[in-house]
Amino acid sequence: MEKDTRETLPVNGTFYNQVTELFEQKQKAGILYEDNGVTRANGVITNIFDKDGKKWLQLDNGLEIAIDKLYALNGIFASDYSEC
């Protein structure tokens, strides 16, 4: 029997380095994040900025997401995400 595995961040890890890398390389991001429930977004990260004492990203469609609200980014999951 094959074990179902998924790649996760270390406990208390953040997606900041992955967000920065995707931004610099202008590669598409597939995101799951918290917005009154699990929400999906896709696009190219066009900006990384500080707002309200947090790091945020902006996608090419104008959507702004706090990086600490990310559950998953391009198949890598937060260690505490347990929806699937």
N, CA, C and O atoms as a Maestro MAE file, in Angstrom:
{
 s_m_m2io_version
 :::
 2.0.0
}

f_m_ct {
 s_m_title
 :::
 protein
 m_atom[336] {
  # First column is atom index #
  i_m_mmod_type
  r_m_x_coord
  r_m_y_coord
  r_m_z_coord
  i_m_residue_number
  s_m_chain_name
  s_m_pdb_residue_name
  s_m_pdb_atom_name
  i_m_atomic_number
  :::
  1 25 0.839 -1.179 0.000 1 A "MET " " N  " 7
  2 3 0.000 0.000 0.000 1 A "MET " " CA " 6
  3 2 0.888 1.247 0.000 1 A "MET " " C  " 6
  4 15 1.808 1.365 0.808 1 A "MET " " O  " 8
  5 25 0.599 2.174 -0.915 2 A "GLU " " N  " 7
  6 3 1.373 3.397 -0.973 2 A "GLU " " CA " 6
  7 2 0.900 4.373 0.082 2 A "GLU " " C  " 6
  8 15 -0.296 4.521 0.332 2 A "GLU " " O  " 8
  9 25 1.858 5.029 0.691 3 A "LYS " " N  " 7
  10 3 1.536 6.041 1.688 3 A "LYS " " CA " 6
  11 2 1.271 7.357 0.976 3 A "LYS " " C  " 6
  12 15 2.047 7.769 0.114 3 A "LYS " " O  " 8
  13 25 0.167 8.020 1.338 4 A "ASP " " N  " 7
  14 3 -0.167 9.310 0.771 4 A "ASP " " CA " 6
  15 2 0.676 10.368 1.484 4 A "ASP " " C  " 6
  16 15 0.565 10.543 2.698 4 A "ASP " " O  " 8
  17 25 1.513 11.066 0.732 5 A "THR " " N  " 7
  18 3 2.363 12.086 1.334 5 A "THR " " CA " 6
  19 2 2.157 13.410 0.616 5 A "THR " " C  " 6
  20 15 1.750 13.449 -0.546 5 A "THR " " O  " 8
  21 25 2.439 14.470 1.313 6 A "ARG " " N  " 7
  22 3 2.431 15.782 0.693 6 A "ARG " " CA " 6
  23 2 3.560 16.586 1.302 6 A "ARG " " C  " 6
  24 15 3.964 16.364 2.444 6 A "ARG " " O  " 8
  25 25 4.058 17.519 0.522 7 A "GLU " " N  " 7
  26 3 5.144 18.363 0.987 7 A "GLU " " CA " 6
  27 2 4.575 19.462 1.872 7 A "GLU " " C  " 6
  28 15 3.611 20.135 1.508 7 A "GLU " " O  " 8
  29 25 5.189 19.633 3.044 8 A "THR " " N  " 7
  30 3 4.718 20.652 3.980 8 A "THR " " CA " 6
  31 2 5.885 21.520 4.449 8 A "THR " " C  " 6
  32 15 7.047 21.115 4.407 8 A "THR " " O  " 8
  33 25 5.540 22.712 4.892 9 A "LEU " " N  " 7
  34 3 6.523 23.586 5.524 9 A "LEU " " CA " 6
  35 2 6.865 23.039 6.895 9 A "LEU " " C  " 6
  36 15 6.075 22.290 7.468 9 A "LEU " " O  " 8
  37 25 8.022 23.393 7.437 10 A "PRO " " N  " 7
  38 3 8.312 23.035 8.828 10 A "PRO " " CA " 6
  39 2 7.290 23.699 9.760 10 A "PRO " " C  " 6
  40 15 6.666 24.693 9.392 10 A "PRO " " O  " 8
  41 25 7.126 23.154 10.949 11 A "VAL " " N  " 7
  42 3 6.230 23.751 11.938 11 A "VAL " " CA " 6
  43 2 6.648 25.211 12.150 11 A "VAL " " C  " 6
  44 15 7.834 25.509 12.298 11 A "VAL " " O  " 8
  45 25 5.682 26.101 12.162 12 A "ASN " " N  " 7
  46 3 5.889 27.554 12.286 12 A "ASN " " CA " 6
  47 2 6.633 28.164 11.100 12 A "ASN " " C  " 6
  48 15 7.104 29.298 11.187 12 A "ASN " " O  " 8
  49 25 6.744 27.426 9.987 13 A "GLY " " N  " 7
  50 3 7.377 27.949 8.788 13 A "GLY " " CA " 6
  51 2 6.437 28.904 8.068 13 A "GLY " " C  " 6
  52 15 5.230 28.893 8.307 13 A "GLY " " O  " 8
  53 25 6.994 29.732 7.183 14 A "THR " " N  " 7
  54 3 6.177 30.655 6.402 14 A "THR " " CA " 6
  55 2 6.453 30.436 4.916 14 A "THR " " C  " 6
  56 15 7.418 29.774 4.535 14 A "THR " " O  " 8
  57 25 5.597 30.999 4.105 15 A "PHE " " N  " 7
  58 3 5.739 30.908 2.659 15 A "PHE " " CA " 6
  59 2 6.527 32.078 2.082 15 A "PHE " " C  " 6
  60 15 6.629 32.197 0.861 15 A "PHE " " O  " 8
  61 25 7.083 32.938 2.918 16 A "TYR " " N  " 7
  62 3 7.702 34.162 2.428 16 A "TYR " " CA " 6
  63 2 8.799 33.891 1.388 16 A "TYR " " C  " 6
  64 15 8.830 34.552 0.350 16 A "TYR " " O  " 8
  65 25 9.685 32.946 1.643 17 A "ASN " " N  " 7
  66 3 10.777 32.669 0.691 17 A "ASN " " CA " 6
  67 2 10.236 32.173 -0.644 17 A "ASN " " C  " 6
  68 15 10.730 32.579 -1.696 17 A "ASN " " O  " 8
  69 25 9.226 31.301 -0.620 18 A "GLN " " N  " 7
  70 3 8.637 30.795 -1.856 18 A "GLN " " CA " 6
  71 2 7.924 31.921 -2.614 18 A "GLN " " C  " 6
  72 15 8.012 31.995 -3.840 18 A "GLN " " O  " 8
  73 25 7.220 32.795 -1.888 19 A "VAL " " N  " 7
  74 3 6.537 33.928 -2.511 19 A "VAL " " CA " 6
  75 2 7.562 34.834 -3.194 19 A "VAL " " C  " 6
  76 15 7.359 35.259 -4.331 19 A "VAL " " O  " 8
  77 25 8.658 35.126 -2.502 20 A "THR " " N  " 7
  78 3 9.706 35.981 -3.062 20 A "THR " " CA " 6
  79 2 10.307 35.363 -4.316 20 A "THR " " C  " 6
  80 15 10.531 36.056 -5.309 20 A "THR " " O  " 8
  81 25 10.567 34.066 -4.274 21 A "GLU " " N  " 7
  82 3 11.145 33.379 -5.436 21 A "GLU " " CA " 6
  83 2 10.199 33.427 -6.641 21 A "GLU " " C  " 6
  84 15 10.632 33.714 -7.756 21 A "GLU " " O  " 8
  85 25 8.928 33.149 -6.423 22 A "LEU " " N  " 7
  86 3 7.954 33.214 -7.519 22 A "LEU " " CA " 6
  87 2 7.836 34.635 -8.066 22 A "LEU " " C  " 6
  88 15 7.720 34.824 -9.277 22 A "LEU " " O  " 8
  89 25 7.865 35.624 -7.192 23 A "PHE " " N  " 7
  90 3 7.798 37.026 -7.597 23 A "PHE " " CA " 6
  91 2 8.999 37.382 -8.480 23 A "PHE " " C  " 6
  92 15 8.837 37.971 -9.549 23 A "PHE " " O  " 8
  93 25 10.195 37.023 -8.028 24 A "GLU " " N  " 7
  94 3 11.410 37.355 -8.778 24 A "GLU " " CA " 6
  95 2 11.460 36.649 -10.131 24 A "GLU " " C  " 6
  96 15 11.960 37.212 -11.105 24 A "GLU " " O  " 8
  97 25 10.948 35.422 -10.197 25 A "GLN " " N  " 7
  98 3 10.984 34.646 -11.437 25 A "GLN " " CA " 6
  99 2 9.751 34.862 -12.310 25 A "GLN " " C  " 6
  100 15 9.662 34.315 -13.409 25 A "GLN " " O  " 8
  101 25 8.798 35.661 -11.818 26 A "LYS " " N  " 7
  102 3 7.554 35.943 -12.533 26 A "LYS " " CA " 6
  103 2 6.824 34.658 -12.948 26 A "LYS " " C  " 6
  104 15 6.281 34.554 -14.048 26 A "LYS " " O  " 8
  105 25 6.832 33.682 -12.024 27 A "GLN " " N  " 7
  106 3 6.155 32.409 -12.276 27 A "GLN " " CA " 6
  107 2 4.773 32.428 -11.640 27 A "GLN " " C  " 6
  108 15 4.533 33.132 -10.659 27 A "GLN " " O  " 8
  109 25 3.870 31.641 -12.216 28 A "LYS " " N  " 7
  110 3 2.490 31.562 -11.737 28 A "LYS " " CA " 6
  111 2 2.433 30.896 -10.360 28 A "LYS " " C  " 6
  112 15 3.158 29.941 -10.083 28 A "LYS " " O  " 8
  113 25 1.562 31.419 -9.516 29 A "ALA " " N  " 7
  114 3 1.352 30.881 -8.173 29 A "ALA " " CA " 6
  115 2 -0.055 30.306 -8.083 29 A "ALA " " C  " 6
  116 15 -1.026 30.954 -8.476 29 A "ALA " " O  " 8
  117 25 -0.160 29.086 -7.564 30 A "GLY " " N  " 7
  118 3 -1.432 28.476 -7.226 30 A "GLY " " CA " 6
  119 2 -1.551 28.495 -5.714 30 A "GLY " " C  " 6
  120 15 -0.729 27.899 -5.020 30 A "GLY " " O  " 8
  121 25 -2.564 29.172 -5.197 31 A "ILE " " N  " 7
  122 3 -2.646 29.478 -3.767 31 A "ILE " " CA " 6
  123 2 -3.954 28.978 -3.171 31 A "ILE " " C  " 6
  124 15 -5.014 29.072 -3.789 31 A "ILE " " O  " 8
  125 25 -3.858 28.442 -1.951 32 A "LEU " " N  " 7
  126 3 -5.022 28.242 -1.081 32 A "LEU " " CA " 6
  127 2 -4.803 29.155 0.111 32 A "LEU " " C  " 6
  128 15 -3.712 29.181 0.681 32 A "LEU " " O  " 8
  129 25 -5.834 29.909 0.494 33 A "TYR " " N  " 7
  130 3 -5.684 30.834 1.608 33 A "TYR " " CA " 6
  131 2 -6.991 30.971 2.375 33 A "TYR " " C  " 6
  132 15 -8.051 30.550 1.911 33 A "TYR " " O  " 8
  133 25 -6.892 31.564 3.551 34 A "GLU " " N  " 7
  134 3 -8.052 31.765 4.418 34 A "GLU " " CA " 6
  135 2 -8.737 33.084 4.075 34 A "GLU " " C  " 6
  136 15 -8.129 34.152 4.131 34 A "GLU " " O  " 8
  137 25 -10.027 32.983 3.716 35 A "ASP " " N  " 7
  138 3 -10.851 34.162 3.485 35 A "ASP " " CA " 6
  139 2 -12.295 33.762 3.793 35 A "ASP " " C  " 6
  140 15 -13.103 33.551 2.889 35 A "ASP " " O  " 8
  141 25 -12.599 33.664 5.088 36 A "ASN " " N  " 7
  142 3 -13.899 33.147 5.546 36 A "ASN " " CA " 6
  143 2 -14.135 31.750 4.998 36 A "ASN " " C  " 6
  144 15 -15.232 31.425 4.544 36 A "ASN " " O  " 8
  145 25 -13.095 30.929 5.046 37 A "GLY " " N  " 7
  146 3 -13.097 29.579 4.497 37 A "GLY " " CA " 6
  147 2 -11.929 29.452 3.532 37 A "GLY " " C  " 6
  148 15 -11.305 30.445 3.158 37 A "GLY " " O  " 8
  149 25 -11.648 28.239 3.141 38 A "VAL " " N  " 7
  150 3 -10.535 28.002 2.225 38 A "VAL " " CA " 6
  151 2 -10.900 28.547 0.845 38 A "VAL " " C  " 6
  152 15 -11.949 28.217 0.292 38 A "VAL " " O  " 8
  153 25 -10.024 29.382 0.301 39 A "THR " " N  " 7
  154 3 -10.256 30.037 -0.979 39 A "THR " " CA " 6
  155 2 -9.067 29.770 -1.891 39 A "THR " " C  " 6
  156 15 -7.923 29.712 -1.442 39 A "THR " " O  " 8
  157 25 -9.354 29.608 -3.172 40 A "ARG " " N  " 7
  158 3 -8.303 29.329 -4.154 40 A "ARG " " CA " 6
  159 2 -8.057 30.578 -4.999 40 A "ARG " " C  " 6
  160 15 -8.993 31.304 -5.334 40 A "ARG " " O  " 8
  161 25 -6.791 30.822 -5.339 41 A "ALA " " N  " 7
  162 3 -6.428 31.914 -6.236 41 A "ALA " " CA " 6
  163 2 -5.244 31.474 -7.083 41 A "ALA " " C  " 6
  164 15 -4.428 30.661 -6.649 41 A "ALA " " O  " 8
  165 25 -5.156 32.010 -8.280 42 A "ASN " " N  " 7
  166 3 -4.048 31.724 -9.191 42 A "ASN " " CA " 6
  167 2 -3.622 33.014 -9.861 42 A "ASN " " C  " 6
  168 15 -4.446 33.893 -10.117 42 A "ASN " " O  " 8
  169 25 -2.339 33.126 -10.142 43 A "GLY " " N  " 7
  170 3 -1.842 34.285 -10.872 43 A "GLY " " CA " 6
  171 2 -0.370 34.501 -10.635 43 A "GLY " " C  " 6
  172 15 0.281 33.753 -9.906 43 A "GLY " " O  " 8
  173 25 0.141 35.535 -11.263 44 A "VAL " " N  " 7
  174 3 1.537 35.928 -11.099 44 A "VAL " " CA " 6
  175 2 1.597 36.965 -9.982 44 A "VAL " " C  " 6
  176 15 0.793 37.896 -9.948 44 A "VAL " " O  " 8
  177 25 2.548 36.799 -9.074 45 A "ILE " " N  " 7
  178 3 2.725 37.742 -7.969 45 A "ILE " " CA " 6
  179 2 3.404 38.991 -8.520 45 A "ILE " " C  " 6
  180 15 4.527 38.929 -9.020 45 A "ILE " " O  " 8
  181 25 2.714 40.126 -8.424 46 A "THR " " N  " 7
  182 3 3.231 41.368 -8.993 46 A "THR " " CA " 6
  183 2 3.818 42.310 -7.945 46 A "THR " " C  " 6
  184 15 4.487 43.285 -8.287 46 A "THR " " O  " 8
  185 25 3.565 42.016 -6.656 47 A "ASN " " N  " 7
  186 3 4.070 42.902 -5.610 47 A "ASN " " CA " 6
  187 2 4.107 42.151 -4.284 47 A "ASN " " C  " 6
  188 15 3.263 41.297 -4.016 47 A "ASN " " O  " 8
  189 25 5.091 42.481 -3.465 48 A "ILE " " N  " 7
  190 3 5.185 42.020 -2.077 48 A "ILE " " CA " 6
  191 2 5.357 43.284 -1.252 48 A "ILE " " C  " 6
  192 15 6.232 44.102 -1.538 48 A "ILE " " O  " 8
  193 25 4.522 43.449 -0.223 49 A "PHE " " N  " 7
  194 3 4.558 44.699 0.529 49 A "PHE " " CA " 6
  195 2 4.139 44.476 1.977 49 A "PHE " " C  " 6
  196 15 3.605 43.425 2.332 49 A "PHE " " O  " 8
  197 25 4.391 45.487 2.804 50 A "ASP " " N  " 7
  198 3 3.990 45.487 4.209 50 A "ASP " " CA " 6
  199 2 2.714 46.308 4.367 50 A "ASP " " C  " 6
  200 15 2.585 47.400 3.812 50 A "ASP " " O  " 8
  201 25 1.770 45.756 5.139 51 A "LYS " " N  " 7
  202 3 0.539 46.473 5.467 51 A "LYS " " CA " 6
  203 2 0.037 45.945 6.796 51 A "LYS " " C  " 6
  204 15 -0.007 44.732 7.004 51 A "LYS " " O  " 8
  205 25 -0.338 46.831 7.691 52 A "ASP " " N  " 7
  206 3 -0.877 46.440 9.003 52 A "ASP " " CA " 6
  207 2 0.090 45.543 9.775 52 A "ASP " " C  " 6
  208 15 -0.340 44.654 10.510 52 A "ASP " " O  " 8
  209 25 1.389 45.772 9.612 53 A "GLY " " N  " 7
  210 3 2.394 44.997 10.329 53 A "GLY " " CA " 6
  211 2 2.597 43.593 9.800 53 A "GLY " " C  " 6
  212 15 3.222 42.769 10.467 53 A "GLY " " O  " 8
  213 25 2.074 43.298 8.600 54 A "LYS " " N  " 7
  214 3 2.195 41.969 8.004 54 A "LYS " " CA " 6
  215 2 2.764 42.076 6.599 54 A "LYS " " C  " 6
  216 15 2.731 43.140 5.981 54 A "LYS " " O  " 8
  217 25 3.284 40.962 6.103 55 A "LYS " " N  " 7
  218 3 3.731 40.859 4.718 55 A "LYS " " CA " 6
  219 2 2.542 40.417 3.864 55 A "LYS " " C  " 6
  220 15 1.804 39.506 4.238 55 A "LYS " " O  " 8
  221 25 2.366 41.065 2.727 56 A "TRP " " N  " 7
  222 3 1.278 40.778 1.799 56 A "TRP " " CA " 6
  223 2 1.842 40.521 0.417 56 A "TRP " " C  " 6
  224 15 2.954 40.940 0.098 56 A "TRP " " O  " 8
  225 25 1.056 39.820 -0.408 57 A "LEU " " N  " 7
  226 3 1.385 39.670 -1.817 57 A "LEU " " CA " 6
  227 2 0.206 40.191 -2.627 57 A "LEU " " C  " 6
  228 15 -0.933 40.211 -2.160 57 A "LEU " " O  " 8
  229 25 0.504 40.609 -3.840 58 A "GLN " " N  " 7
  230 3 -0.541 41.032 -4.765 58 A "GLN " " CA " 6
  231 2 -0.397 40.239 -6.052 58 A "GLN " " C  " 6
  232 15 0.703 40.108 -6.590 58 A "GLN " " O  " 8
  233 25 -1.517 39.709 -6.545 59 A "LEU " " N  " 7
  234 3 -1.524 38.964 -7.800 59 A "LEU " " CA " 6
  235 2 -1.819 39.894 -8.969 59 A "LEU " " C  " 6
  236 15 -2.263 41.027 -8.784 59 A "LEU " " O  " 8
  237 25 -1.569 39.400 -10.163 60 A "ASP " " N  " 7
  238 3 -1.764 40.211 -11.370 60 A "ASP " " CA " 6
  239 2 -3.222 40.614 -11.607 60 A "ASP " " C  " 6
  240 15 -3.486 41.483 -12.438 60 A "ASP " " O  " 8
  241 25 -4.161 40.008 -10.902 61 A "ASN " " N  " 7
  242 3 -5.564 40.422 -11.016 61 A "ASN " " CA " 6
  243 2 -5.946 41.463 -9.957 61 A "ASN " " C  " 6
  244 15 -7.111 41.846 -9.852 61 A "ASN " " O  " 8
  245 25 -4.952 41.923 -9.166 62 A "GLY " " N  " 7
  246 3 -5.187 42.947 -8.150 62 A "GLY " " CA " 6
  247 2 -5.493 42.407 -6.763 62 A "GLY " " C  " 6
  248 15 -5.503 43.171 -5.798 62 A "GLY " " O  " 8
  249 25 -5.745 41.098 -6.640 63 A "LEU " " N  " 7
  250 3 -6.060 40.489 -5.351 63 A "LEU " " CA " 6
  251 2 -4.867 40.603 -4.402 63 A "LEU " " C  " 6
  252 15 -3.737 40.284 -4.774 63 A "LEU " " O  " 8
  253 25 -5.127 41.058 -3.176 64 A "GLU " " N  " 7
  254 3 -4.098 41.160 -2.144 64 A "GLU " " CA " 6
  255 2 -4.379 40.127 -1.061 64 A "GLU " " C  " 6
  256 15 -5.506 40.007 -0.581 64 A "GLU " " O  " 8
  257 25 -3.336 39.377 -0.678 65 A "ILE " " N  " 7
  258 3 -3.474 38.300 0.316 65 A "ILE " " CA " 6
  259 2 -2.341 38.425 1.326 65 A "ILE " " C  " 6
  260 15 -1.177 38.551 0.946 65 A "ILE " " O  " 8
  261 25 -2.680 38.390 2.611 66 A "ALA " " N  " 7
  262 3 -1.649 38.369 3.653 66 A "ALA " " CA " 6
  263 2 -0.921 37.023 3.585 66 A "ALA " " C  " 6
  264 15 -1.558 35.970 3.554 66 A "ALA " " O  " 8
  265 25 0.391 37.062 3.562 67 A "ILE " " N  " 7
  266 3 1.172 35.827 3.425 67 A "ILE " " CA " 6
  267 2 0.907 34.873 4.585 67 A "ILE " " C  " 6
  268 15 0.965 33.656 4.407 67 A "ILE " " O  " 8
  269 25 0.616 35.408 5.771 68 A "ASP " " N  " 7
  270 3 0.340 34.517 6.910 68 A "ASP " " CA " 6
  271 2 -1.028 33.851 6.826 68 A "ASP " " C  " 6
  272 15 -1.360 33.036 7.686 68 A "ASP " " O  " 8
  273 25 -1.836 34.175 5.807 69 A "LYS " " N  " 7
  274 3 -3.138 33.535 5.591 69 A "LYS " " CA " 6
  275 2 -3.057 32.392 4.574 69 A "LYS " " C  " 6
  276 15 -4.069 31.757 4.276 69 A "LYS " " O  " 8
  277 25 -1.856 32.127 4.039 70 A "LEU " " N  " 7
  278 3 -1.709 31.067 3.047 70 A "LEU " " CA " 6
  279 2 -1.762 29.692 3.700 70 A "LEU " " C  " 6
  280 15 -1.143 29.460 4.739 70 A "LEU " " O  " 8
  281 25 -2.511 28.783 3.077 71 A "TYR " " N  " 7
  282 3 -2.548 27.375 3.473 71 A "TYR " " CA " 6
  283 2 -1.635 26.545 2.581 71 A "TYR " " C  " 6
  284 15 -1.028 25.573 3.031 71 A "TYR " " O  " 8
  285 25 -1.543 26.939 1.303 72 A "ALA " " N  " 7
  286 3 -0.736 26.180 0.354 72 A "ALA " " CA " 6
  287 2 -0.287 27.093 -0.776 72 A "ALA " " C  " 6
  288 15 -0.968 28.054 -1.133 72 A "ALA " " O  " 8
  289 25 0.882 26.768 -1.331 73 A "LEU " " N  " 7
  290 3 1.438 27.522 -2.445 73 A "LEU " " CA " 6
  291 2 2.121 26.540 -3.384 73 A "LEU " " C  " 6
  292 15 3.104 25.896 -3.017 73 A "LEU " " O  " 8
  293 25 1.595 26.431 -4.594 74 A "ASN " " N  " 7
  294 3 2.158 25.526 -5.618 74 A "ASN " " CA " 6
  295 2 2.435 24.118 -5.076 74 A "ASN " " C  " 6
  296 15 3.496 23.540 -5.313 74 A "ASN " " O  " 8
  297 25 1.459 23.589 -4.351 75 A "GLY " " N  " 7
  298 3 1.542 22.205 -3.883 75 A "GLY " " CA " 6
  299 2 2.264 21.991 -2.569 75 A "GLY " " C  " 6
  300 15 2.338 20.859 -2.091 75 A "GLY " " O  " 8
  301 25 2.798 23.043 -1.972 76 A "ILE " " N  " 7
  302 3 3.433 22.955 -0.651 76 A "ILE " " CA " 6
  303 2 2.431 23.490 0.364 76 A "ILE " " C  " 6
  304 15 1.883 24.578 0.192 76 A "ILE " " O  " 8
  305 25 2.200 22.729 1.410 77 A "PHE " " N  " 7
  306 3 1.167 23.058 2.394 77 A "PHE " " CA " 6
  307 2 1.775 23.536 3.709 77 A "PHE " " C  " 6
  308 15 2.883 23.145 4.075 77 A "PHE " " O  " 8
  309 25 1.027 24.389 4.411 78 A "ALA " " N  " 7
  310 3 1.391 24.770 5.779 78 A "ALA " " CA " 6
  311 2 1.304 23.518 6.650 78 A "ALA " " C  " 6
  312 15 0.461 22.653 6.412 78 A "ALA " " O  " 8
  313 25 2.165 23.421 7.646 79 A "SER " " N  " 7
  314 3 2.213 22.212 8.475 79 A "SER " " CA " 6
  315 2 0.922 21.979 9.236 79 A "SER " " C  " 6
  316 15 0.598 20.836 9.561 79 A "SER " " O  " 8
  317 25 0.173 23.045 9.529 80 A "ASP " " N  " 7
  318 3 -1.065 22.886 10.320 80 A "ASP " " CA " 6
  319 2 -2.319 22.816 9.460 80 A "ASP " " C  " 6
  320 15 -3.426 22.843 9.999 80 A "ASP " " O  " 8
  321 25 -2.180 22.728 8.138 81 A "TYR " " N  " 7
  322 3 -3.343 22.631 7.250 81 A "TYR " " CA " 6
  323 2 -3.797 21.185 7.183 81 A "TYR " " C  " 6
  324 15 -3.004 20.303 6.854 81 A "TYR " " O  " 8
  325 25 -5.060 20.927 7.487 82 A "SER " " N  " 7
  326 3 -5.524 19.533 7.564 82 A "SER " " CA " 6
  327 2 -6.825 19.294 6.799 82 A "SER " " C  " 6
  328 15 -7.544 18.341 7.101 82 A "SER " " O  " 8
  329 25 -7.142 20.134 5.822 83 A "GLU " " N  " 7
  330 3 -8.412 19.987 5.111 83 A "GLU " " CA " 6
  331 2 -8.456 18.786 4.183 83 A "GLU " " C  " 6
  332 15 -9.537 18.263 3.910 83 A "GLU " " O  " 8
  333 25 -7.308 18.335 3.690 84 A "CYS " " N  " 7
  334 3 -7.364 17.230 2.729 84 A "CYS " " CA " 6
  335 2 -6.628 16.015 3.236 84 A "CYS " " C  " 6
  336 15 -6.576 14.994 2.551 84 A "CYS " " O  " 8
  :::
 }
 m_bond[335] {
  # First column is bond index #
  i_m_from
  i_m_to
  i_m_order
  :::
  1 1 2 1
  2 2 3 1
  3 3 4 2
  4 3 5 1
  5 5 6 1
  6 6 7 1
  7 7 8 2
  8 7 9 1
  9 9 10 1
  10 10 11 1
  11 11 12 2
  12 11 13 1
  13 13 14 1
  14 14 15 1
  15 15 16 2
  16 15 17 1
  17 17 18 1
  18 18 19 1
  19 19 20 2
  20 19 21 1
  21 21 22 1
  22 22 23 1
  23 23 24 2
  24 23 25 1
  25 25 26 1
  26 26 27 1
  27 27 28 2
  28 27 29 1
  29 29 30 1
  30 30 31 1
  31 31 32 2
  32 31 33 1
  33 33 34 1
  34 34 35 1
  35 35 36 2
  36 35 37 1
  37 37 38 1
  38 38 39 1
  39 39 40 2
  40 39 41 1
  41 41 42 1
  42 42 43 1
  43 43 44 2
  44 43 45 1
  45 45 46 1
  46 46 47 1
  47 47 48 2
  48 47 49 1
  49 49 50 1
  50 50 51 1
  51 51 52 2
  52 51 53 1
  53 53 54 1
  54 54 55 1
  55 55 56 2
  56 55 57 1
  57 57 58 1
  58 58 59 1
  59 59 60 2
  60 59 61 1
  61 61 62 1
  62 62 63 1
  63 63 64 2
  64 63 65 1
  65 65 66 1
  66 66 67 1
  67 67 68 2
  68 67 69 1
  69 69 70 1
  70 70 71 1
  71 71 72 2
  72 71 73 1
  73 73 74 1
  74 74 75 1
  75 75 76 2
  76 75 77 1
  77 77 78 1
  78 78 79 1
  79 79 80 2
  80 79 81 1
  81 81 82 1
  82 82 83 1
  83 83 84 2
  84 83 85 1
  85 85 86 1
  86 86 87 1
  87 87 88 2
  88 87 89 1
  89 89 90 1
  90 90 91 1
  91 91 92 2
  92 91 93 1
  93 93 94 1
  94 94 95 1
  95 95 96 2
  96 95 97 1
  97 97 98 1
  98 98 99 1
  99 99 100 2
  100 99 101 1
  101 101 102 1
  102 102 103 1
  103 103 104 2
  104 103 105 1
  105 105 106 1
  106 106 107 1
  107 107 108 2
  108 107 109 1
  109 109 110 1
  110 110 111 1
  111 111 112 2
  112 111 113 1
  113 113 114 1
  114 114 115 1
  115 115 116 2
  116 115 117 1
  117 117 118 1
  118 118 119 1
  119 119 120 2
  120 119 121 1
  121 121 122 1
  122 122 123 1
  123 123 124 2
  124 123 125 1
  125 125 126 1
  126 126 127 1
  127 127 128 2
  128 127 129 1
  129 129 130 1
  130 130 131 1
  131 131 132 2
  132 131 133 1
  133 133 134 1
  134 134 135 1
  135 135 136 2
  136 135 137 1
  137 137 138 1
  138 138 139 1
  139 139 140 2
  140 139 141 1
  141 141 142 1
  142 142 143 1
  143 143 144 2
  144 143 145 1
  145 145 146 1
  146 146 147 1
  147 147 148 2
  148 147 149 1
  149 149 150 1
  150 150 151 1
  151 151 152 2
  152 151 153 1
  153 153 154 1
  154 154 155 1
  155 155 156 2
  156 155 157 1
  157 157 158 1
  158 158 159 1
  159 159 160 2
  160 159 161 1
  161 161 162 1
  162 162 163 1
  163 163 164 2
  164 163 165 1
  165 165 166 1
  166 166 167 1
  167 167 168 2
  168 167 169 1
  169 169 170 1
  170 170 171 1
  171 171 172 2
  172 171 173 1
  173 173 174 1
  174 174 175 1
  175 175 176 2
  176 175 177 1
  177 177 178 1
  178 178 179 1
  179 179 180 2
  180 179 181 1
  181 181 182 1
  182 182 183 1
  183 183 184 2
  184 183 185 1
  185 185 186 1
  186 186 187 1
  187 187 188 2
  188 187 189 1
  189 189 190 1
  190 190 191 1
  191 191 192 2
  192 191 193 1
  193 193 194 1
  194 194 195 1
  195 195 196 2
  196 195 197 1
  197 197 198 1
  198 198 199 1
  199 199 200 2
  200 199 201 1
  201 201 202 1
  202 202 203 1
  203 203 204 2
  204 203 205 1
  205 205 206 1
  206 206 207 1
  207 207 208 2
  208 207 209 1
  209 209 210 1
  210 210 211 1
  211 211 212 2
  212 211 213 1
  213 213 214 1
  214 214 215 1
  215 215 216 2
  216 215 217 1
  217 217 218 1
  218 218 219 1
  219 219 220 2
  220 219 221 1
  221 221 222 1
  222 222 223 1
  223 223 224 2
  224 223 225 1
  225 225 226 1
  226 226 227 1
  227 227 228 2
  228 227 229 1
  229 229 230 1
  230 230 231 1
  231 231 232 2
  232 231 233 1
  233 233 234 1
  234 234 235 1
  235 235 236 2
  236 235 237 1
  237 237 238 1
  238 238 239 1
  239 239 240 2
  240 239 241 1
  241 241 242 1
  242 242 243 1
  243 243 244 2
  244 243 245 1
  245 245 246 1
  246 246 247 1
  247 247 248 2
  248 247 249 1
  249 249 250 1
  250 250 251 1
  251 251 252 2
  252 251 253 1
  253 253 254 1
  254 254 255 1
  255 255 256 2
  256 255 257 1
  257 257 258 1
  258 258 259 1
  259 259 260 2
  260 259 261 1
  261 261 262 1
  262 262 263 1
  263 263 264 2
  264 263 265 1
  265 265 266 1
  266 266 267 1
  267 267 268 2
  268 267 269 1
  269 269 270 1
  270 270 271 1
  271 271 272 2
  272 271 273 1
  273 273 274 1
  274 274 275 1
  275 275 276 2
  276 275 277 1
  277 277 278 1
  278 278 279 1
  279 279 280 2
  280 279 281 1
  281 281 282 1
  282 282 283 1
  283 283 284 2
  284 283 285 1
  285 285 286 1
  286 286 287 1
  287 287 288 2
  288 287 289 1
  289 289 290 1
  290 290 291 1
  291 291 292 2
  292 291 293 1
  293 293 294 1
  294 294 295 1
  295 295 296 2
  296 295 297 1
  297 297 298 1
  298 298 299 1
  299 299 300 2
  300 299 301 1
  301 301 302 1
  302 302 303 1
  303 303 304 2
  304 303 305 1
  305 305 306 1
  306 306 307 1
  307 307 308 2
  308 307 309 1
  309 309 310 1
  310 310 311 1
  311 311 312 2
  312 311 313 1
  313 313 314 1
  314 314 315 1
  315 315 316 2
  316 315 317 1
  317 317 318 1
  318 318 319 1
  319 319 320 2
  320 319 321 1
  321 321 322 1
  322 322 323 1
  323 323 324 2
  324 323 325 1
  325 325 326 1
  326 326 327 1
  327 327 328 2
  328 327 329 1
  329 329 330 1
  330 330 331 1
  331 331 332 2
  332 331 333 1
  333 333 334 1
  334 334 335 1
  335 335 336 2
  :::
 }
}
